[in-house]
């Protein structure tokens, strides 16, 4: 049985591999044209078609910026504004600003951020953050005049000093892991996954689980479509069996096991072996077999004139999720089937418009036509221009009142950072070096000072706004 961080990483990559295996399996079943007349194959054909419609367009603008951030230093300036349609609340919010400046050089393991809270153009609170190599530190002159830092080493000991008794699952150091690397597979690796796991998925589901319904009517964007629906019904027991069969096949797939171990060792220093991965698989199998999946599920794909226009996931007596995509827009409707729940219907719309030098993302979440949250993200610029301007617009509407927040950020790449604030024993107290008694005294003093400063700032904002009114 595996515990701690190593087990968590192993489980994460196994779950990712299973998701990829299931997706690839569905696509491969679509390719078996000699079986197209069966309900089973037609289901997977239109399921694959629906998954293809949901694919997100590649965003080279942000990918290139992210790559450049790993190699070049950059400065950031940002500002947050908040407003409300409630006039009384807005008289306070419209005067408040949160301004940030930052500097980052990932190659030299350095980052600095200065955050200032303003009220009516007056600075009322300032917080500085510095990451210098493996030291992470904060400072606010009104609370403590020196940086308080933590070394990213021997963290178990530090937490024990802070009174944490169970430190088994706390790592000794926190690593910066790029989990996106786990999702990258070569063409040869994908071919192997198809050949190995398509038969496993196919043989794990009996033909009687598939069905077909003609003249199935579905609503999409207010229009009714008469479609042919292909459905897959699975009991909780069948779901468990499919997952266990995939995992057992994975245990015998030395090529994929080696791939998983290699990827894990690329992003960590745990020296994970194939045996470790197999132990992780055994752990997941054990948990699946111990857990009773109570709810049956059904997946329904709707075919209209040879195209998948919608896909439904039904969880018996719990919910129905309908999703479809058109061009750069994804729509999801979640209907709650549980009586006396907090909501009935949630509608989600995601729009992703991508261009070489500008990306626009819009996310709308509507709950029972009572609460609506809208987030718009705009990115302008490119790695070639060595800059990126980003705007986040968030609005929340409830009870006919709207709260809005706008955060603007300017990122600019530079040849070298200026006015770097380094950390050493003259300006930074390292908490790891304190005894348990001294650390307890320091924490108590910090909490008391933070509460005092907080009440002082609340009073200051209240007084300033009262005087102005």
N, C-alpha and C positions, 0 to 999 in steps of 0.2 A: 504493500500500500504506500502510495507516495503522498507526501505532504509538502506544503510550502510553495514557494515561487516556481520551482521546477515543475511540480505537478500542474500548476495553473497554466504555464506556458505550453506544456505537452497537450493538455486538454484543449486549449484554445486552437492549436494547429490541427488537432484531430477533428474538432468540430468544423473548422474551415474546410478541411479536406473532404469531410462527409458532404457538406453543402455543395462543394464543387463536383463531387462524384455524382450526386443526385441530379444536378443540373446537366452535367455532361451525359449522364445516362439517358435522360429524357430526350436530349438532342440526337443522340445516337439511335434511339428507337425510331425517331422520325425518318432516319435514313434507310430503314429496312422497307423498301418499297414493295417487296413481294408480300408483305403482310398488311398492306394498306386497307384491305377490305374489312378487317376485323375492327371491332369497337375499341379494342385495346390499342392498336396501332394508330387509329384515327385520333384517339385521345391524346397520345403522346405527340402526334404531328401538330395538332392545334395548340397543345400546351407549349411546345417548342416555339411555335409561331408567336404566341402571346409573350413568352419570355424575351424573344428577340425584339418585340415592340417596346419592352420596358428598359432596354439597354440605354445607359447614359452616354451621351456624346462625349468623346475624348476632349479634355480641356487642356490644350497645349500651353495656353497663356499662363495658367496657374501652375502647371507642372514645371515650366521653364523658370518661373519665379522661385518655386520651391527649391529647385536644383541650385539656382544661383545663391539662395540664402545659405546653402550649405558650404559655399565656396568663397563668398564675398561678404565683407562687413557692411552693415546698413544702419541707417537711422530711421526712427519712427516718431511721428508726431500725431497725436489724436485728441479729439474733443467730444465729450458726451453732453447732449442737451436733452432735457425732458420737459414735456408740456402736457396739459390736460384741457379737455373741453369744459371741465368743472371750473368755473371762474375763481371760486375761493381757493381751490387747490392750486390753480395755475398761477396765482399771484405769488406763491412761494416757489413753485417749481421752475418758472421761467427765469428766475434770477440765479439758479444753481447751475454751475458748470463743473465738469470733471475733465481736467486736462492732463495729458500724459506725454512724456518724451522718453525715448528709449534708444539704446545703442546695443548692437549685437554683433559679435564676431565668433561664429561657431567653430571656425578652424582653431582659434586660440582659446576656446572654451570660456568666453566672457559675455556677460549680458548686464545691462544697467537699465533701470526704469525709474522715472520720477513721476509720481502722481500727485496732483494738486486739486483739492476741492475748493471751489470758489462760491461765494454768495454775494451777489450784487457787485461783481468785479473785485471783491476782496478775498485774499487767500485766507482760508480758515483752517485748513489741515493739509499737511504734506507728508507723504510716505515715499521712502526710497528703497529700492531693491537692487542688490548686486549679486551676481553669480560670478565668482572668480575661481576658475578651475573647479575644485570639488567643494568649495565653500559657498553656501547660500545664505544670504543675510538680509535683514530688514532694519530700517532706522526711521524714527520720527522724533525730531528734536524735542517735541513737547512731551514725549513719553520717556525716551532714553536718548542721550546725546551721542552714544556710540552705536555702531552696528551690532546687532545680535545675530550671530551666525551659527549654522549647523554644518559640520563636515559630513559629507556623504560617505561615511565609513563607520563601522561598529555601531550601526543604528540600533541593534538589539540592546546593547548596553545602555544607550541613551534612553530608550523607552523604559527600560527597567528602572533607571534613575527617576523617571517621571511617574513611576507607580504602576506601570503596566506589568502584570504578572505573567500573562501568556504571550510570549514573544516568538513562538515557534514559527508562525507564518509571516513574521516581519523580516524582510531581507536585511542583510548587513549593509548593503548599499543599493540605491535605486538606479537602475540603468535606463538610459534613454533609448528605447526600442522603437524601431521603425516597423510597425506591424504591417504596413502596406507591402513590404518585401515578401511577406508570407503568401501573398496572393498572386505573385508572379510565377507563371509556369511556362516552360518552353513548349514548342509544338510537339516534340517527341514525348514529353511528359504527359501532355494532354492525350496523345494517341494511346499511351499505355493505360491511362485512367479509363478511357472509353472501352478499350478491349477487355479490361479486367472487371469493371463494375457494372457495365450495361447488362450482362447476363445475370448478375447478382440481383439487380433491381427487378429485371423482367421475371426471373424465376421466383422471386419472393412474393409476387402478387398474383393471385389466382384470377383466371379469366372472368369468373363470376363477379368480381369486384367492379368490372367495367360495365357501363350501360349507355344507352343512347336515347335521346328524346327529340322527336321532330316537333316542329312548330312551337318551340320554346320561346316565349316572349320576354324580352328584357328591355329595360329603359336605359338609354344612354344620352346624356345631355338633353333630356326632355323629349327625346324621340324614341318611339317604340319600334323594336326590330323583331321580326319573326325569324328565329334561328334554329339551327340544329345543335343541340347541346350534348356534349360527351362528358361523362361523369365517372369519377373514381371514388368508391366508398371504401373506407378502411376503419376497422374497429381499433380500439386501443391496443388490443393484443397483437393485431397485425402490424401496427406501427412499431411496437417494440421488437417484433420478430424481424422486420425489415432493417431496423437500425442495428440489431445484433448481427444479422447476416452480413451487412456491409462491414462492420468492425471485424468480424471473424475473417472475412476475405482480406481485409487490410493487414491482419496479422501474418497472412501467408504471402503477402506481396512485398518481397524483399526490396524491390526497386523503389516502391513508394515509401517504405519504411526508411530506407537510406535517404531519400529525398527529404522527408520530414525531419530526420535527425540533422541533416546538413543545414537546412533552413534555420532550425532552432539554434544551432551552434554559430550560425552567421550573425545572429542578433543577440546572443548572450554568451556568457563565460561559464556556463554550467557544465560543459563537457558531456552533453547528452548523447547517449548511445542508442542503438536500435533496441537493446534490451529495455532501456528506460522508456522508450516509446511504447513497446509492447506492454510494459507494466501499466502505463497510462491507459492503454486501450482496455486492458483487463479491468481497471478501476471503473471506466465508463460503462462497460458491459455489466459489471456487478451492480452499479447504481440503476441502470435501465431495468434490469431484472428484479431489483428490489422495489421499484416504483410502479404502482398500478396506474396506467393511463386510463382515466375514467371516461373521457369523452371520445366518441367516434368523430371522425372527420370526413368531409367530402370535398373534392375539388371538381369544379365544373368549368368547362371551357365552351364558349359560345361561338359557333362558326356561322358567319354570314357571308355568303357568296365567296367562299374559299378563304376568308380571312377571319382571324380570331379578334372579335371586337370587344370581348370582356372575359375576365376570369374571376371565379368566385371560390372562396375558401369558407366552408361551413363547419363550425365547431358545434356539435350537437348541444342544444339547450344553452349555448353560451353566446355565440356571435356569428354574424355573416359579414365577410369582408369581400367587397367587389372592387376590382381594379382594372384599369385600362389606360392605354397611352396613345396619344396622337401627336406625331411629330416630336416636339420638345416639351410636351405637357403630359404629366402623369396625374391621374385622379384616383383617389381611394375613398370608398365609403364603408364605414364600420357601423353596422347595426347591432345594437345590444339586444340579446334575446332573454336576458335575465330580468325578471320582474323587480320593481322597486329599486332600480339601480340609479346611479347618479346622472346618467345620460341615456338618450335613446339612439341618436344618430350623430356620428362625427363625419364630416366631409373634409377631405384633405386634397389640396391641389398644389402641385409642384411644377413650376415652369422654369426651364433651364435653357437660356439662349446663349450660345457660345460663339464668339468671334475671335480672331487672332489677337486683338488688343482690347477687347471689352467682353465681360461676362456679366449677364444679368440673371439672378436667381430670385424667384418669388415663391414663397411658401404661405399658403392660406389654410387655416384650420378653423372650421365652423362647427360649433357644438349646439345642436338643437335650435339653430337660428337665434340663439340667445347670447352666445359669446363668440366673438370672432377675433382671431389673432392673425396678423399679417406681418411677415418679415420679408423685406426686399433687400437684396445684397447686390451692389454694383461694384465691379472691379474694372478700372481703366488703367492702361499702361502695359508695359511688357518688359521682359528681361533685356531686350535690345535697347530700350529707352532708359534702362536702369532705374525704373520707378514704377510704383503701383499705387493708385489712389483708390481707396475702398470706402464705401458708404453703407452703413447698416441702418435701415429704417424699420422700426418695430412699432406696431400699433395694436392695442388691445381694447376692444369695445365690449362693454358689459353694462346693462341697465341704461342704455342710451347715452353712456358717457365713454369717452375715448381717452386713453392714456397713450402718449406717443413718446418715443425715444429715438434720437438720431446720434449715431456715432460715426465720425469721419476720421479716417486714418490716412496719413501720407507716408509711404515707405520709399526711401531713396538709398540706392547703393553708393558706397563711397570707396575710395582707395584705402583709406585708413581712418580709424576712429580717433577723435580728438577729445581731450580732457577726460581721460579714463580715470575712474575712481577705483583704485586697487584696495584690496583688503589685507591687513597685517595686524600684528599684535597691538599696534598703536591706535587703531581705530575700530577694532572688531573683537567682541567677546565671543569665544567659541563655546557653545553650550555643552558640547561633548566633554570639554575639559573640567567642567564643574563637578563637585561632589554632589551626592544625592541631597544632602542637607542644604547646601548652598543653592542648588538648583530649585529646590522647593521654595526657599525664601525669595529667590529672584522671581519665580513664577507668580507668587502671591503679590509681590510689589508691583509687577507688571499689570496684573489684573486690576488692582486697585487704581493704578494710575490711568489705565485705559478707561475705566468707568468714570473717573473724575473728568478726564478730557472730553469724553463723550457727552456727559451732562452739560459741560461748559459750552461745547459747540452747539448743542441743541438750543441752549438758552441764547447764545449769540445770534443764531439764525432767526429765532423767534423775535428777539428784540429789534434786530435790524429791519425785519419786515413790518413790525408793528409801527416803528418810527416812520418808515416810508409811507405806509398807508395813512 
